Amino acid sequence: MHPKSIHTAAYDFNALTETHPELAPYVFRNEYDQETIDFSIPAAVLHLNKAILKQDYNLTDWNIPTHYLCPPIPGRAEYIHHIADILSEQAKDKNVRGLDIGMGANCIYPILGAQIYNWKMVGADIDANAFASAEANVKATKGLAAKIEIRKQNNNANLFEDIIQKDEYFDFTICNPPFHASEEEATKGTLRKLRNLRKEDGFQTKDEIVLNFGGQASELWCNGGEALFIKRLIKQSSTFKTQVGFFSTLVSKKENLNKIYKQLDKLKALHKTVVMNHGNKKSRFVYWWFEN
């Protein structure tokens, strides 16, 4: 993990349950006599996140609506730390402003950017419930509203337009795009996740999947999947190349990288790819900028 990560050690469940007692009922000792939770139980993951955000990031409270994505905090913090590295290379570490395209109901990237590095953040989303939830999460902790602004996107066709205002400048943008091409593909992906977590065949029906692993359509899938979404993100970014230091997006599928590079080269954007390691897992993000 990133050297600045505070999540390199195993979870301290004693400290976490002391900070957030609602986590305690979900903690148990596994066959190796280690304290853990059942990560296939959404309520357990939700309360683990709440405990982490309270203990490590000084939040007063944090919630998401039922059936919305509950992000793994350590992995999300990795992206933020690597963005900070890029800013440091550019000798930019003060008065930083960042924009999250599709912040989601959890608003996790703006929150982590604000709490870890004291950045000024803007989060944007088209989903009305996500917008309301993000606003509530920002208001729940004193002082957070001074660092985070939530903006509503009203046009499905736009990603940056109507969000980035005239004469406004951001040092960077981030994005965690929907990575499935259809609802069916998203459902199959959720089933695989369940089976990997539980190591057994269970929760076979769609209703059970929805009940146990959240995620709205806008969070999970879009026509054309991740590659097409990112190509659209890149194309639209060129319109705002003088108003953003660099743009970035997570890329969940390695096989999409060549398509993304071709789009970037087509628009004559300079770009780099950063690989992030989370234990045995690897993820990556691409960032790009325009010379002028």
C-alpha positions, 0 to 999 in steps of 0.5 A: 500500500501507499507509504502514507496509508494508515491502513497497513496493519490489521484492523484494530477491532477493539479501538474501532468498536470503542469508537463505534459500538454499533460495529461490535455485534458483527465482530467475531473470531475466525478459525485462525483466532483473529478478529474480523467481520463477515464482509458478505454482510452489508450492515457489517461493512457499513458499520466498519466504514463508519468506525474507520471514518470516525476513528481515523478521519475524524468524522462525526457520522456518515451514512448511505441510503439502502442499496447504494455502494459502500466503498472500502475506505483503505482502497479509496484512500490509496487513490487520494494519496497517489493524487497527492504525490502527483501534486507534490511533483508539481510543487503544488501542495497548498490551496489545492482544489479537486473535483470528483465526477460522480461522487456517489451517495458516500461522497468518500473521495471529497471527504478523504481529500478534505480530511487527509490533505485539507483540500477544497473539494467539489463533488458532482453527481446526477443522482438526486438521492446521491446528491442529498446523501452526500450533502447530509454526510458533509453537514454531519461533521463540523467544518466539513462544509467549509471544505466540500461543495456538492453540485448537482449535474442535471444533464446525462450527456454532460460530465464537466459542463454545468459543473465547472463554472466559467473562470473556475480552476481545479488542480485535478479531477478524479472519477470512479466510473461505472465499470459494467456494460449492462445490468445483467453484467453487473448482477453477475459481477455481484454474484461472483463477489458474493461467492468469493466472500462466502466461498459457497453458493448462496444469495442466488436470486436477484432480490437477494443480491440487491438486498445484500450488495447495493449499487444503483445503475448509475454507480454500476453500469452504463451503455458501453461499459467502462471503456466507453464512459472513460473515452467520453470523459476524456473527450469532454475533458479537452473542452476544459483543458485550461481550467484543470491541472490534470484529469484522472480516472480509475480503470478497473479492467486492464484490457481497457487501457489500450482503448483509453490510450488511443483516445488520449493520443487522438486528443494529443493529451499527455498521460501516465498510468499509476498502479496501486497495490492493496495486499493481493489486489491491484488497481490502477488509474490513468491521469492526463493533461494538455500541454497548454 
